[in-house]
Amino acid sequence: MGNNIVGVYIHKEKGAELPDSFEKYGNDLVGWDTDCIIKAVEGTRDKPWQNPDGSDRSDGKYTPQRSQC
């Protein structure tokens, strides 16, 4: 449907295991920061996928697989 799938770490989370489906289909993963969450939902963040502390996630991200019904 064209919506972004955004993961948000719980406030003060130190690390979390991501579900395989999110790794495969997620568009962005951000820390608990209002501006980052809004930009992730809008799809306007420059560097998708963060660690819980807000630093860039070095292992990158997977390309979401989308299909039209």
FIDRENSE-832728 format. One record per atom (N, C-alpha, C): x, y, z; residue in three letters. Coordinates in steps of 0.1 Angstrom, whole numbers, plus 5000, padded with zeros to 4 digits. Layout:
! FIDRENSE-832728
XYZAla ...
This chain:
! FIDRENSE-832728
500849885000Met 500050005000Met 500950135000Met 502250114999Gly 503050234999Gly 503450295012Gly 503050235023Asn 503350285037Asn 504650235041Asn 505350325049Asn 506650285054Asn 506450195067Asn 507350095068Ile 507350015080Ile 508450065088Ile 508150115100Val 509150185109Val 509250115122Val 510450075126Gly 510750025139Gly 511250125148Gly 510750135161Val 511250235170Val 511750155183Val 512950175187Tyr 513450115199Tyr 512750175211Tyr 512450095221Ile 511850145233Ile 512850235240Ile 512350345247His 513150445253His 514150375262His 515450415261Lys 516550365268Lys 516850215266Lys 516450155255Glu 516750025251Glu 518250015248Glu 518849905252Lys 520349885250Lys 520549795238Lys 519549725233Gly 519749635222Gly 518549555221Gly 518249505209Ala 517049425207Ala 517249335195Ala 516749215195Glu 516749125184Glu 515549155175Glu 515849185163Leu 514849225153Leu 514249095147Leu 512949105145Pro 512248985138Pro 512748975124Pro 512948855119Asp 513348835105Asp 512548915095Asp 511248915097Ser 510348985088Ser 510549135088Ser 510949195099Phe 511349335099Phe 512649355092Phe 513549275094Glu 514849285087Glu 514649275072Glu 513649205068Lys 513349185053Lys 512549295047Lys 511549345055Tyr 510549435050Tyr 510549575056Tyr 511349595066Gly 511349725073Gly 511949835065Gly 511449955066Asn 512050065058Asn 513050145067Asn 512750155080Asp 513650235088Asp 513550185102Asp 514650205110Leu 514650165124Leu 515350285131Leu 514650335141Val 515150455148Val 515150445163Val 515950525170Gly 515850535184Gly 514650625188Gly 514450635201Trp 513350705207Trp 513650855206Trp 513350915194Asp 513551055192Asp 512451105182Asp 511651195187Thr 510451245180Thr 510751285165Thr 511851365163Asp 512151405150Asp 512551285141Asp 513251195146Cys 513651075138Cys 512450995134Cys 511550975144Ile 510350895142Ile 509450955131Ile 509251095132Ile 508451155122Ile 509051145108Ile 510351175107Lys 511051165094Lys 511051015089Lys 511150925097Ala 511050785093Ala 509650745087Ala 508650795094Val 507250765089Val 507050835076Val 507550955074Glu 507451035062Glu 508350985051Glu 509350905055Gly 510350855045Gly 511350955041Gly 511651055049Thr 512551165046Thr 513951155053Thr 514151055060Arg 515451045067Arg 516551015057Arg 517751075059Asp 518951055050Asp 519550915052Asp 519750875064Lys 520450755068Lys 519550655076Lys 518850575069Pro 517950485076Pro 518650385084Pro 518050335095Trp 518450235104Trp 519550285114Trp 519050295127Gln 519950345138Gln 520050225148Gln 521050245156Asn 521150165169Asn 520250235179Asn 520050165190Pro 519250225201Pro 519650365206Pro 521050385205Asp 521550515210Asp 521450625200Asp 520950595188Gly 520850695177Gly 521950695167Gly 523050625170Ser 524150615160Ser 523750535148Ser 524450555137Asp 524050485125Asp 524450335126Asp 523550255121Arg 523750105122Arg 524650065111Arg 525850015114Ser 526849985104Ser 526549865095Ser 525649775099Asp 525349655091Asp 524349685080Asp 523949815079Gly 523049855068Gly 521649805070Gly 520949785059Lys 519549745060Lys 519249665047Lys 518249585048Tyr 517849505037Tyr 516849595028Tyr 516849565016Thr 515849635007Thr 514549565008Thr 513549645012Pro 512149585014Pro 511649525001Pro 510949415002Gln 510349354990Gln 508849404990Gln 508449464979Arg 507149514978Arg 506449454966Arg 505149444966Ser 504449394955Ser 503049464954Ser 502549474942Gln 501249534940Gln 500149434939Gln 499049454945Cys 497949354944Cys 497049394934Cys 
